[in-house]
Amino acid sequence: MEKYKAAVVGGLVAGVVTTLVMNVGRKTGLLTKTLDRDAVDWIDRVSGSRAVIGDAGTSAVEFVNHLGASAAFAAALPALREAAPSLSPAALGALYGSALYAVNIGAIAPVLGITEGEIEAGPRKAGERWAIHVLQAVVSAVVAERLASRPLSE
């Protein structure tokens, strides 16, 4: 599969995986209020969506947004791979996920009002957010690498 298509598919797979991890983590008590719930609350605050489409509808909107962002971020992986060809997909994903976390959650999300900021969130919640970003990027990179290395005849 062509490397950019493989990266986007990897990002979509990672979006589903991270959503499942957040849901299971939240329901089992292993994770606190996860970023997807913060995003659902933000969507409702800015649009009043829960009054119109309910919590499930607002969650569906957030999920579609999450998949789109995951695919878009994963589209950068082929360029990152060219810049760091000796890194394993897992190492590349861990570094990229950490960078995404720093920019998106450390800087952008608090400014937009999606999150309270990582100092205010505390070490546990901040660590959970970082780990989910690393998981997303590692899954994206590993899946993309596997798909891109397969011949189309298989």
N, C-alpha and C positions, 0 to 999 in steps of 0.2 A: 504494500500500500504506500502511496506517496506520503512523504514525511509530514507535511502540514495537515493532511487529512487524518493521518494516524494520530497526530497530536490532538486534534480537535476531538476525535473519538475517545482518546485517552482522557481528555478533560471531561467529557460527558460521563464516562464511566466513573471517574473520580468524584464528580458531583453527586452521583447516585450513592456511591460508597460513603462519602462524608455525611450525606443527609441521613443515611441509615445509622451510621455511627453516632451522630448527634441525637437522633431519636431514641435509640437503644440506651445510650449513655444517660440521657435525661430521665428516661422511664425507670432505669435501674438505680438511679441515684449516684452513678459513677461520675456524671458530669453535672455541673450547675446549669443555670439558664444559658442555653447555648446561643451562639451568634444568630442562628436562623430565627430564633424566637425574638431576639432583639430587632432583627430586620422586619419581622411581621409586625411588631409593635410600632416601628418607625413608619412602615407603609400605612398603617392605620392612622397614625397621628397626622401624617401629611395629606391623606386622601379620604379619611372616614370610611375606608373599605369594609370594615367589619359590619357597619350598619347596612351596607348594601349587599355584600356577598358573604358575610359571615367570617368566622375564624378560619373555617376550612378553605373558603375561597381565597382569603388573604394569604393563607399558608401556601396554596397552589400558585398564586402569583409570585410569592417569594421563592418557591422551588424552581419555577421557570427562570426567574432572575438568577438564581444560584447556578443552575445548569449553564445558562448563557455566559455568566462570568467565568465559570470553571473552564468552559470551552475556549473562551477568548484568551484567558491567561495561559492556557496550555498551548495556544497557537505560537507563543514565543519560544517554546522548547527547542524547535529545530535550530533557531539562531543561537540559543544558549549552548546547545550541543556542539555547534561549530566553534564557539568561543572556548569551550572546555571539553575537547574530545576525549581526554583521558579519564574524566570522572565517570563513575558508574551512574546508571540512571537514578539509583536511589540517592547517591550523594548529590547529584545535580538537583534532584527534586527537593532534597532537604534544604539545600542552600536557597533555591528559588522560593520554596514555601516560606522560609524564614524572611526573605526579602519582601515577599507579598504581605506577610503579616505585619512587618515593620511599617510599610507604606500604607497599606489599606486599613489596618486596625490601629496601628500606633499613631497614624497621622490623619487620614481622611475620615474614617468613621466617626471619631469624636467631633470633628468640625461640622459634619453633617447632622450630628445629633443621633446617629444610629446607636452608638455606644457611649458610655460615660467616660471613657478614657481608661487606659490600662493601669495607671497608678490607682485610680479610684476603684477599678474592678478588683484589684488585689491580686496577689501572686497566683492563687489557684485558678481563678477565672482567666487571667491573662495567659497562664500556662496552657490551659485547655484550648484557648483560641489559637495560640501558636501551634500546638500539637495538631489541631485539625487542619491548619494551613499546610503544615509539613506533610501530613497524610495526603491531602489533596494533591499536592505537587508531586510527591513520590509516586502515588498511584498513576497520575497523569503521565509521568516520565517513563515508568516501567511499561505501562500498557502501550504507549506510543512507540517505544523502542521495539517492543515485541511485534507490533503490527507493521512497523516500517521495515523490519528485517525479513518479513515473510514474502516470498514470491507470490504473485497473483494467482499462479496455477494451483496453489495449495488450497 
